[in-house]
Amino acid sequence: MAYRVSYKKPAVRDIKKLTPQIRKRIKVKLEFYYDKKDPLKYAERLTEPFDAQYRWRIGDYRVLFDVQDDEIVILRVQHRREVYRK
């Protein structure tokens, strides 16, 4: 199943704050996930009451996202020590 991908404004802001090297690493890994037949196979479902359903781990960074029908909605992209704080 092919998913469409969209980014929420906080995720775009998070990505813009990253260094160019980290930004490129995250971009390459996200493209890897998007190209797969089932990108959710690589995701971990979040059990705590976070704002997101799933996460991908990319080095020390976490990409939080939801799945709505055939769309992956990227909610946040943050360092692991900051991402789960409210």
PAROTOR-161407 format. One record per residue (C-alpha): residue in three letters; chain; x, y negated, z negated. Coordinates in pm, 1 decimal. Each point is the difference from the previous one (the first is absolute). Layout:
   r c     east    north       up
 ALA A        X        Y        Z
...
//
This chain:
   r c     east    north       up
 MET A      0.0      0.0      0.0
 ALA A    143.4   -336.8     99.3
 TYR A    -39.4   -274.3   -255.6
 ARG A    -14.9   -370.8     64.3
 VAL A    211.6   -208.1   -236.9
 SER A    -73.3   -337.2   -154.5
 TYR A    177.1   -209.9   -261.0
 LYS A   -160.5   -203.9   -275.1
 LYS A    140.5   -348.3    -68.7
 PRO A    181.6    103.3   -322.7
 ALA A    181.7    275.1    191.1
 VAL A    110.5   -244.0    269.5
 ARG A    127.2   -238.6   -269.8
 ASP A    183.7    286.9   -170.9
 ILE A    171.4     98.5    323.8
 LYS A    104.8   -357.8     78.0
 LYS A    173.4    -24.2   -339.4
 LEU A    224.3    300.1     70.7
 THR A    350.6    -19.2    139.8
 PRO A     34.6     73.6    373.9
 GLN A    173.3    333.5    -71.0
 ILE A   -276.3    121.5   -232.3
 ARG A   -268.1   -130.5    237.6
 LYS A    152.5    197.7    289.2
 ARG A     27.8    316.2   -210.8
 ILE A   -365.7    -23.3   -100.1
 LYS A   -107.6    -72.2    358.6
 VAL A    186.1    303.4    135.0
 LYS A   -144.7    228.9   -266.1
 LEU A   -354.7   -130.0     44.5
 GLU A     26.0     58.4    375.6
 PHE A    114.2    354.0    -77.7
 TYR A   -313.1     54.4   -211.6
 TYR A   -231.9   -162.0    256.8
 ASP A    131.3    224.8    279.0
 LYS A    -83.3    318.0   -188.9
 LYS A   -319.8    190.2     63.0
 ASP A    -89.8    -10.4   -370.7
 PRO A    181.4   -288.3   -174.6
 LEU A   -183.8     75.7   -325.1
 LYS A    203.4    319.7    -26.3
 TYR A    295.1   -220.6    -97.6
 ALA A   -199.1   -213.4   -244.2
 GLU A    -63.5     53.8   -366.9
 ARG A   -350.9    -51.2   -129.8
 LEU A     -8.5   -235.4   -298.0
 THR A   -181.3    134.8   -303.6
 GLU A      7.5   -300.9   -228.1
 PRO A   -261.8   -270.0     52.4
 PHE A    218.8   -207.4    232.3
 ASP A   -133.2   -219.8    275.1
 ALA A    118.0    246.8    265.3
 GLN A    -78.4    361.2     86.5
 TYR A    342.1    106.3    130.7
 ARG A    365.7    -94.0      5.1
 TRP A    304.4     66.5    213.6
 ARG A    343.8     -5.9   -155.3
 ILE A    268.1   -171.3    207.5
 GLY A    318.9     -6.3   -204.7
 ASP A    -59.2   -225.4   -300.0
 TYR A   -310.0   -151.2    160.3
 ARG A   -360.0    113.5     -7.2
 VAL A   -263.7    -61.0    265.0
 LEU A   -348.8      8.7   -151.9
 PHE A   -287.1     59.1    239.3
 ASP A   -359.4    108.5     38.0
 VAL A   -161.0    208.5    271.3
 GLN A   -332.2   -122.6    134.1
 ASP A   -147.1    225.0    268.5
 ASP A    270.2      3.5    270.8
 GLU A    197.5   -297.8   -132.4
 ILE A    296.6    -24.0   -235.0
 VAL A    -11.2   -328.5   -190.4
 ILE A    337.8    -99.6   -146.2
 LEU A    -64.2   -181.9   -327.1
 ARG A    343.4    -59.5   -158.0
 VAL A    369.4     60.1     72.2
 GLN A    208.0    -47.9   -313.3
 HIS A    297.0    128.2   -194.6
 ARG A    -82.2    297.9   -217.9
 ARG A     54.9   -188.4   -326.3
 GLU A   -257.5   -266.8     96.5
 VAL A   -261.9    175.3    209.1
 TYR A   -209.1    157.8   -275.2
 ARG A     -3.1   -302.4   -231.8
 LYS A   -311.0   -211.6     -8.3
//
